[in-house]
Amino acid sequence: MEFYTKLKSIKEKFDKIEEQLSDPNIISDQAKYVTLGKERRELIQLVEAFNQYDYIYKNIAGNQEIIDSADDEELSEIAEKELKELKEQLAAVEEKIKILLVPIDPDDDKNVIMEIRAGTGGDEAGLFAADLYRMYSRYAEMRGWKQEIIDLSDTGLGGIKEIVFSLIGENVFGDLKFESGVHRVQRVPATEGSGRVHTSAASVVVLPEAEDVEINIDPGDLRIDVYRSGGAGGQNVNKVETAIRITHIPTGLVVQCQDERSQLKNRQKAMKVLKARLYDRKLNEQNSEIAAQRKLMVKRGDRSDKIRTYNFPQNRVTDHRIGLTLYNLSEIIQGNLNELVEKLKLADRAEKLQAN
């Protein structure tokens, strides 16, 4: 009963938020409206699950009443059979709700800096890195997120050596934080005449964008170098020194940006990346003690582990952390990541619930 009462109070809070969101005074207060909208988004899944729970809960009570008062033996048997099924459904929804009650990561609503680098596999690794970038770009388009390239180094053969870009939108880090790690591909390269399957890899890093209040950088800790941006030659070569390289001396972290023609804009973008990397470093230090105590089912930000394999001949994608295999690689590589993202989020919440 305590469980039901708690859920009912959450539903009442949700209903009150919905009422406030239709209030003209709230609508005119942009800051308040945005805050309430965020609270509503955080509660909606839980409220939908509660509505389902409440419906089953009331049906159970109704069936129990029939069993207790029925003179008709056949009707009583039907009610008992339904009661058993309803109790199983209620238990399943209750488990789902327990997972949804796990506190949300405060970084989930942050924008991100993503970095993709070609790994082992030569030119094929560069082509795979480009495929991953297109996959995330298309997913971002589907979600209505804004994308901005910060730094790009290509192979000249349609592949990517390294790309750094930002994604701005709703719950970006919450949806993409489990993408960090080594991604492996198994396929026949276009240049392979014998049809032999090759294995290549690329690494992905997803960093929550840091706010100024979270990361304070001493200007004296920075070495800033200005140089000319590279290009394909001719008019594309930037003859003015606009590219920026920033070195954070205490940590040795180096970031660079040459995407913009303005030195100021390149500097701003490079600082955004540096802050994100320093913030990620800070989070990893804070979480190291917790990580040592228990093995995480979904390892946030662990760049060294092979997290996923994309097998083109079998149209198969396997996420090794949660033992998930899907046979729709052709859709996933086109940006349809919804099922993967949701399964990873669910597994993470279930693991946290077990650890508490």
C-alpha positions, 0 to 999 in steps of 0.5 A: 500500500505504501508503494501505491501511495507513493506512486499516487503522490507522483501522479498528483504532482504530474497533474499539477505540473500539467495544470500549471503548464496551461496557465497563461502566467506560467507560459509568459514566464519562460524560465518557469515554463522550461523548468516545469517542462523538464520536470514533466518529461522526467515524470511522464514515463513513471506516470504512464507506468503508474496508470497501467499499474493502477488499472491492473490493481483495480481489476485485481480488486474487482476479480477478488470481489467476484470470487468472494461473492460469486455463487456461480462456480464457472464465473468464479473459475474464470475470475480466478484464472484472470486474477492469476494473470493480472497478478503476474502483469502487476508484478512485471509493471511493479518491477518496471516502476522500481527501475524508473524510480532510480534517480536520474543522472544529473548530467543526462540533460546536458549537451555533449561533445563527441569524439570519433577516432579510427583505430586498428584496420587502416583505411577500413577503420577510417571508413568505419569511423565515417560510418559511425559519424553518419550514424550518430548524425542521422540519429541526431537529426531524428531527435531534432538535435543541433550539430556543430563540427569542432575539428575534423581530420579526414583520410582523403579516401572518404574516411575519417581519422578523427572528428570532434563535434557537439550535439545540442538538444534535449537529453543528449547525454542521457541518450548517448552516454553509453556509446563511449568505448571501442566499436568493432566492425566485421565486413568485406572492404570494397578493396578486398577482391577475395571476399575475405571479412576484415575486422576494424575498429574505431573509438567513440568518446561522449563527454557531457558539456561542462558549465562555467560554474562546474569547471574553473580554468586558470588562464595561467594554466593554458598554453595557446598556439595559433597556426594556419588551418589545413585545407585541400589547396587553392582557395580552401587553404586559410592563409591567415592564422586562425586555427587554435591549439590549447594545452592545459599544462597541469593535465597535459590535455591538448585540444584544437579547432580549425573548423571556423575562419574566425580565430575567436570562434575556434578558440571558443569551440576549443575551450568548450572541448577542454572544459568537457574533457576536464569535467569528464576527468573530474567525474571519473575521479569521483566515480572511481571509488564506486566503480572499484566496489562493484562491476558496472553492467554498463560502463559509462565512459570506459574507452578501453573496452570493446562495447559493440560489434557490427557484423555486416555479413550477418546484418547483426549488431551485438552489444557485449555489455548487456549481451544484446544481439539485434539483426537489423544492422542496416537500420541501425547504421542509418541512425535507428538507435532507439532500441539500442539506446532504450535497452542500455538505459534500462539495463543501467537502471536495473543494475543501479537498482540491484546495487542499492 
